[in-house]
Amino acid sequence: MKRPDPSLVAYIEAEIIPRYEHFDRAHGTDHVRTVIAQSLALAARYDVDTDMVYTVAAYHDTGLANGRERHHIDAGRILAEDAELRRRFTEEQIGIMCEAVEDHRASSDHPPRTIYGRIVAEADRVIDPATIVRRTVQYGLANYPALDREGHYARCLAHLQKKYAEGGYLRLWIAESDNSRRLEELRTIIRDPQRLRRLFDETFDAETAAE
């Protein structure tokens, strides 16, 4: 697999990745590094520009600096306005990368417009049951501090059912990824209230102990 340009990596490691340190733990540096790694792994199956894939993955959540609601749009703007990227990429490439960042959101009302958008959207899914429950708990603790344990569990359950259960809004875009199998594993847990509650309690205890 072709690796991204080392000088591009050095710039993004110095100037972009640290921004994630200021986001909630569900969208911190561990998350962006996971999305980068997954994006590059998926990209190896396609005839795409590795530097573009890497850049899209690195910038995809930078818009969270301005809040969650329009973070995908803001992230595209941040990418488009980056002078260093404009020095490295053509206007056409910048446009494609902006679209990919804008299209990554799971609740988007339209499918990704290019393979770059499909790659980062798929990589951002990170469908591992323990990881998803942990990120849901982390987001709840960061954004709904007034909730008690039962309130956080109710919020977690509602989110999982709305997004990941049968009929949920999550869509997968890369057939070759492992997400389809992992999604079924998660759905099995969602259908088992005792198993889900046990996973939630273990995660909640670990996350609140770490605070």
C-alpha positions in Angstrom: 0.0 0.0 0.0 1.4 3.4 -1.0 2.0 5.6 2.0 1.1 9.4 2.1 3.9 11.9 1.3 6.0 12.2 4.5 6.1 16.0 4.3 2.2 16.1 4.2 2.1 13.7 7.2 4.5 16.0 9.1 2.4 19.0 8.4 -0.9 17.3 9.4 0.7 15.7 12.5 1.9 19.1 13.6 -1.0 21.4 12.7 -4.2 19.3 12.3 -4.2 16.2 14.5 -3.6 18.3 17.7 -6.9 20.0 17.1 -8.7 16.8 18.1 -7.2 17.0 21.6 -9.8 19.7 22.2 -12.9 17.6 21.2 -14.8 15.2 23.3 -13.2 11.8 23.9 -15.4 10.2 21.3 -13.9 12.4 18.6 -10.3 12.7 20.0 -7.0 11.9 18.5 -7.6 8.1 18.9 -10.7 8.5 16.7 -9.0 10.4 13.9 -6.0 8.1 13.8 -8.4 5.1 13.6 -10.3 6.8 10.7 -7.0 7.5 8.9 -5.8 3.9 9.3 -9.1 2.5 8.1 -9.3 4.9 5.2 -5.8 4.0 4.0 -6.6 0.3 4.3 -9.8 0.7 2.3 -8.0 2.9 -0.3 -5.5 0.1 -1.1 -8.4 -1.6 -3.0 -9.0 1.3 -5.3 -7.2 3.5 -7.8 -7.2 6.7 -5.7 -4.7 9.3 -4.6 -3.3 8.2 -1.2 -2.4 11.8 -0.2 -6.0 12.9 -0.8 -7.4 9.9 1.2 -5.1 10.7 4.1 -6.0 14.4 4.0 -9.8 13.8 3.9 -9.5 11.4 6.9 -7.4 13.8 8.9 -9.7 16.8 8.4 -13.1 15.0 8.5 -14.0 16.2 12.1 -12.1 19.4 12.3 -15.3 21.4 12.1 -16.3 20.2 15.6 -14.3 23.2 16.8 -17.5 25.2 15.9 -20.1 22.7 17.2 -21.5 19.4 16.0 -24.5 20.3 14.0 -22.7 21.6 10.9 -19.3 20.1 11.6 -19.1 18.3 8.3 -19.7 21.6 6.4 -17.2 23.5 8.6 -14.6 20.8 8.2 -14.9 21.1 4.4 -14.4 24.9 4.7 -11.4 24.4 7.0 -9.8 22.1 4.4 -10.6 24.4 1.5 -9.1 27.5 3.3 -5.8 25.7 4.3 -3.0 27.5 2.5 -0.6 24.6 2.8 -3.1 22.2 1.2 -3.7 24.7 -1.6 0.1 24.7 -2.2 0.1 20.9 -2.5 -3.2 20.1 -4.4 -5.0 21.4 -7.4 -8.3 23.3 -7.2 -10.1 20.2 -8.5 -8.5 18.0 -5.9 -9.4 20.5 -3.1 -13.0 20.4 -4.4 -13.2 16.6 -4.3 -11.7 16.5 -0.8 -14.1 19.1 0.5 -17.1 17.1 -0.9 -15.7 13.9 0.7 -15.4 15.6 4.1 -18.9 17.1 3.8 -20.4 13.7 2.8 -18.8 11.6 5.7 -21.6 12.2 8.2 -23.7 9.1 8.9 -26.9 11.2 9.1 -26.3 12.8 5.7 -29.4 13.0 3.5 -27.4 11.9 0.4 -24.8 9.3 -0.4 -21.2 10.3 -0.8 -20.5 11.9 -4.2 -17.1 10.3 -4.8 -15.0 7.2 -3.9 -13.1 9.5 -1.5 -16.4 10.3 0.4 -17.3 6.6 0.5 -14.0 5.6 1.9 -13.9 8.1 4.7 -17.6 7.6 5.5 -17.0 3.8 5.7 -13.9 4.3 7.8 -15.7 6.7 10.2 -18.3 4.0 11.0 -15.8 2.0 13.1 -18.4 -0.7 13.8 -17.0 -2.4 16.8 -19.7 -2.9 19.5 -17.5 -2.0 22.4 -16.0 1.0 20.7 -19.5 2.3 19.6 -20.9 2.0 23.1 -17.8 3.6 24.6 -18.0 6.5 22.2 -21.7 6.9 22.8 -21.1 7.1 26.5 -18.2 9.5 26.1 -20.3 11.8 24.0 -23.1 11.7 26.5 -20.8 12.4 29.5 -19.3 15.4 27.6 -22.5 16.9 26.3 -25.2 15.9 28.9 -23.5 16.1 32.2 -26.7 16.6 34.1 -27.9 13.1 33.2 -27.6 10.3 35.8 -26.7 6.7 35.0 -30.2 5.8 33.9 -30.5 8.9 31.8 -27.2 8.1 30.0 -28.4 4.5 29.5 -31.7 5.7 28.0 -29.8 8.1 25.7 -27.3 5.4 24.7 -30.1 2.9 23.9 -32.1 5.5 21.9 -29.0 6.5 19.9 -28.1 2.8 19.1 -31.6 2.0 18.0 -32.0 5.1 15.8 -28.6 4.7 14.1 -27.6 1.1 14.1 -30.7 -1.2 14.6 -32.7 -2.6 11.7 -34.2 0.4 9.9 -31.6 2.8 11.4 -30.2 5.6 9.4 -26.6 4.2 9.1 -25.6 3.3 5.6 -22.5 1.4 4.5 -20.7 2.2 1.3 -17.8 -0.2 0.8 -18.8 -3.8 0.2 -15.3 -5.1 0.9 -15.1 -3.7 4.5 -15.8 -5.8 7.6 -18.5 -3.4 8.7 -21.5 -5.4 7.4 -20.5 -8.4 9.6 -19.7 -6.1 12.6 -23.0 -4.3 12.2 -24.9 -7.6 12.6 -22.9 -8.3 15.7 -23.9 -5.0 17.1 -27.5 -5.5 16.2 -27.5 -8.8 18.0 -26.4 -7.0 21.2 -29.0 -4.3 20.7 -31.7 -7.0 20.6 -30.4 -8.5 23.9 -31.3 -6.0 26.6 -29.3 -7.8 29.3 -26.2 -8.1 27.3 -26.4 -4.4 26.2 -27.0 -3.2 29.7 -24.0 -5.2 31.0 -21.8 -3.7 28.2 -23.1 -0.2 29.0 -22.6 -0.5 32.8 -19.0 -1.8 32.3 -18.3 1.1 29.9 -20.0 3.7 32.0 -18.1 2.6 35.1 -14.8 2.7 33.3 -15.4 6.1 31.7 -16.6 7.8 34.9 -13.7 6.3 36.9 -11.3 7.9 34.4 -12.8 11.4 35.0 
